C-alpha cells in the first residue's frame, strides 16, 4: 500500500508544480501586457490628437478617439512649403544611414586586432580607447566646432560623414570586441591552416559571425542619427540641409497652440524609428544578449 500512496503523492506534487508554473507564467504575461500598454499609452494619445481638429481637441478628452478622424494635420505637415518636411526627411535619412553604415564597418575593423591579434601594447591601447568614453559629448562640442570651422566644414555634411569612417566610436569598438571574443579561436587556426590571411579571416569568417552585434549597433546608430538635434543646429545654417528634428522644433515654434499639427509632425518623425526597430528587433535582442553573456 505504501507504493501507490507514494506514487499518489508524487502525482499530486507534480500537479501542484505545474499549476504553480502556469500561474507564474500567467502573472508574468499580465505584467508584461500592462507594461506594454503603459509605454504605448503616450503613442495612442499622440495619434488620437493628430487625427482631431482643433475644435474637437478643445471639446474632448485627450484619451478619447476622434469621432471623425481627419488626415488634414498630416497633409499640412507633409505639403507645407515653409516646413519642407519631405526634403528634411531625406536629409535625415541620409545623415542617419550613411554614417551608421560607415561607423559599424570601421568599428569592426578596429575591434578585430584588439580581439583576435596579439601585438605589443594591445591592452594599454584598448584602455586608452575606453577612457575616451568618459568624456561627455558636451565637453568636445565646442572644440569640435572650432576644428570643423578651421577646416571649412561648417554648413556641410562633412562633420557628420567623415568622422564616421575613422573607427565609429569607443562604445561600438568595445561592443564588437566583446562579441568577437566569444567566437572560437579554432576557426581562425583552421582558416590559417588553409592559407587564409588575417584580412580574409576578418571579411569572410569573423564579420559574418558578428551580424547580431553589427545589427544592434546599426539600430542604435540609426536611431541616434535620426533623432540628433544639437549636431545639425550647431553645424548647419542652410534650411535645405536641415533635418527632421530641426523641422519639428521649427514647427513647435511656429504653431505653439496647434496641438494636432504638432502631434502629426511628431508621429511623422517617429515612423522611421518604429520601422527600423521592427526590422532589426530580432538581431538587436540577440546582439545584446550574446555580448552581455560573454
C-alpha positions in Angstrom: 0.0 0.0 0.0 2.9 2.3 0.5 4.0 2.3 -3.1 0.6 3.6 -4.5 0.4 6.2 -1.7 3.9 7.4 -2.6 3.0 7.5 -6.3 -0.1 9.4 -5.5 1.9 12.0 -3.5 4.3 12.3 -6.4 1.4 12.9 -8.8 -0.2 15.5 -6.6 3.1 17.3 -6.1 3.7 17.3 -9.9 0.2 18.7 -10.5 0.8 21.4 -7.9 4.1 22.2 -9.5 2.5 22.5 -13.0 -0.3 24.6 -11.6 2.2 27.0 -9.9 4.2 27.2 -13.1 1.1 28.1 -15.1 0.1 30.7 -12.5 3.6 32.2 -12.6 3.6 32.4 -16.4 0.1 33.9 -16.4 1.1 36.5 -13.9 4.2 37.4 -15.9 2.2 37.7 -19.1 -0.3 40.0 -17.3 2.6 42.2 -16.0 4.2 42.4 -19.4 0.9 43.3 -21.1 0.3 46.1 -18.5 3.9 47.4 -19.0 3.5 47.4 -22.8 0.2 49.3 -22.6 1.8 51.8 -20.2 4.5 52.5 -22.7 2.1 52.6 -25.7 -0.3 55.0 -24.0 1.6 58.2 -24.9 1.7 57.0 -28.6 -2.0 56.4 -28.5 -2.6 59.9 -27.2 -0.3 61.4 -29.9 -2.1 59.5 -32.6 -5.5 60.4 -31.3 -4.7 64.1 -31.1 -3.1 64.2 -34.5 -6.3 62.9 -36.1 -8.5 65.5 -34.4 -9.4 69.1 -35.5 -8.6 72.0 -33.2 -12.3 72.3 -32.2 -12.5 68.6 -31.2 -9.2 68.8 -29.3 -10.7 71.7 -27.2 -14.0 70.0 -26.6 -12.9 66.4 -25.9 -10.6 64.5 -23.6 -7.1 63.7 -24.8 -8.0 60.0 -24.1 -10.9 60.0 -26.5 -10.6 58.6 -30.0 -11.7 61.2 -32.6 -15.3 60.9 -33.7 -14.4 61.7 -37.3 -10.6 61.1 -37.8 -9.0 63.5 -40.3 -5.7 63.5 -42.0 -5.6 67.2 -42.6 -2.8 67.7 -40.0 -0.6 65.2 -41.8 -1.3 66.8 -45.1 -0.3 70.2 -43.8 2.9 68.8 -42.3 3.9 67.0 -45.4 3.0 69.6 -48.0 3.6 73.0 -46.3 6.5 74.6 -48.4 7.7 76.5 -45.3 8.2 73.3 -43.3 9.5 71.3 -46.3 9.3 68.0 -44.3 9.9 65.8 -47.3 13.2 67.4 -48.0 14.2 67.2 -44.3 13.1 63.6 -44.2 15.6 62.6 -47.0 18.3 64.7 -45.4 17.8 63.0 -42.1 17.7 59.5 -43.7 21.0 60.2 -45.5 22.7 61.5 -42.3 21.4 58.5 -40.3 22.1 55.7 -42.8 25.5 56.6 -44.3 27.4 57.4 -41.1 25.8 54.4 -39.3 27.0 52.0 -42.1 30.5 53.6 -42.2 30.9 53.6 -38.4 29.8 50.0 -38.0 32.2 48.7 -40.6 35.2 50.7 -39.4 34.5 49.9 -35.8 34.6 46.2 -36.7 37.9 46.7 -38.4 39.3 48.4 -35.3 37.9 45.8 -32.9 39.3 42.9 -34.9 43.0 43.4 -33.9 42.0 44.0 -30.2 40.0 40.8 -30.1 41.9 38.3 -32.4 45.5 39.5 -32.8 48.5 39.7 -30.5 50.7 42.8 -30.6 52.7 44.9 -28.2 50.7 47.3 -26.1 47.4 46.0 -27.2 45.7 46.1 -23.8 47.2 49.6 -23.0 45.8 51.0 -26.2 42.5 49.4 -25.5 42.3 51.0 -22.1 43.2 54.4 -23.6 40.4 53.9 -26.1 37.9 53.0 -23.4 38.9 56.1 -21.4 37.6 58.3 -24.2 34.1 57.1 -23.3 34.3 59.0 -20.0 34.3 62.3 -22.0 30.7 63.6 -22.4 29.8 65.0 -25.8 29.2 68.4 -24.3 32.9 68.7 -23.5 34.0 68.1 -27.1 31.2 70.0 -28.8 32.9 73.4 -28.8 36.4 72.2 -29.7 34.8 70.1 -32.5 33.0 73.1 -33.8 36.2 75.2 -33.8 38.1 72.3 -35.6 35.4 72.0 -38.3 35.2 75.7 -38.7 39.0 75.8 -39.3 38.6 73.1 -41.9 35.8 74.9 -43.6 33.3 72.2 -43.0 30.5 74.3 -41.4 27.2 74.2 -43.2 28.2 71.0 -44.9 27.6 67.3 -44.1 31.3 66.6 -43.7 31.3 66.8 -39.9 28.7 64.0 -39.8 30.1 61.8 -42.6 34.0 61.9 -42.5 34.5 61.1 -38.7 32.3 58.0 -39.2 34.9 56.5 -41.4 37.5 56.5 -38.6 36.5 53.9 -36.1 32.9 54.6 -35.2 33.5 55.4 -31.5 34.8 53.6 -28.5 31.5 52.1 -27.4 31.0 50.4 -30.8 34.5 49.1 -30.8 34.1 47.8 -27.3 30.8 46.0 -28.0 32.1 44.4 -31.2 35.4 43.3 -29.5 33.4 41.6 -26.7 31.3 39.8 -29.3 34.4 38.7 -31.2 36.0 37.3 -28.1 33.1 34.8 -27.9 33.9 33.4 -31.4 36.1 30.2 -31.0 39.7 30.8 -32.0 39.8 27.3 -33.5 38.0 28.9 -36.5 41.0 31.3 -37.0 43.5 28.5 -36.7 41.6 26.2 -39.2 41.5 29.1 -41.7 45.2 29.8 -41.3 46.0 26.2 -42.0 44.1 26.6 -45.2 46.2 29.6 -46.1 43.9 32.4 -45.1 45.3 35.8 -44.2 44.1 38.0 -41.4 42.2 40.1 -43.9 40.5 37.0 -45.3 39.6 35.8 -41.8 38.1 39.1 -40.9 36.0 39.6 -44.0 34.9 36.1 -44.7 34.9 34.5 -41.2 34.6 36.9 -38.3 32.5 39.7 -39.8 29.6 37.4 -41.0 29.5 35.8 -37.5 29.2 39.3 -36.0 25.9 40.0 -37.7 23.9 40.3 -34.5 26.1 42.9 -32.8 26.5 44.8 -36.1 22.7 44.9 -36.4 22.5 46.1 -32.8 24.9 48.9 -33.4 23.2 49.7 -36.7 19.8 50.2 -34.9 21.4 52.3 -32.2 23.4 54.4 -34.6 20.5 54.9 -37.0 18.1 56.0 -34.2 20.7 58.3 -32.7 21.5 59.9 -36.0 17.8 60.2 -36.9 17.0 62.0 -33.6 20.1 64.2 -33.5 19.1 67.8 -32.9 22.2 69.5 -31.5 24.5 68.5 -34.3 22.5 69.9 -37.2 21.6 73.0 -35.2 25.3 73.6 -34.5 26.9 72.7 -37.8 24.2 73.7 -40.4 22.8 77.0 -41.4 21.2 76.3 -44.8 17.4 75.4 -44.4 17.7 73.0 -47.3 20.3 70.9 -45.3 18.3 70.8 -42.1 16.9 67.6 -40.6 13.5 66.4 -39.3 14.3 67.2 -35.7 15.1 70.8 -36.6 12.0 70.9 -38.7 10.0 69.6 -35.7 11.4 72.3 -33.5 10.6 75.0 -36.1 7.0 73.5 -36.2 6.7 73.8 -32.4 7.9 77.5 -32.5 5.5 78.4 -35.4 2.4 76.5 -34.1 2.7 76.5 -30.3 -1.1 76.0 -29.8 -1.9 73.9 -32.8 -1.6 70.6 -30.9 -3.0 68.5 -33.7 -0.3 69.7 -36.1 2.4 69.2 -33.5 1.3 65.7 -32.8 1.2 64.9 -36.5 4.7 66.2 -37.0 5.9 64.1 -34.1 4.3 61.0 -35.5 6.0 61.6 -38.9 9.3 61.8 -37.1 8.7 58.6 -35.1 7.5 56.4 -38.0 11.0 55.6 -39.4 12.3 54.8 -35.9 9.4 52.3 -35.4 10.2 50.8 -38.8 13.9 50.3 -38.1 13.2 48.7 -34.7 10.6 46.4 -36.2 13.1 45.2 -38.8 16.1 44.8 -36.5 14.4 43.8 -33.3 15.4 40.1 -33.5 19.1 40.9 -34.2 19.1 43.7 -31.7 17.9 41.5 -28.8 20.3 38.7 -29.9 23.3 41.0 -30.1 22.7 42.5 -26.7 22.2 39.0 -25.1 25.2 37.4 -26.7 27.5 40.3 -26.0 26.4 40.5 -22.4 26.7 36.8 -22.0 30.4 36.9 -22.8 
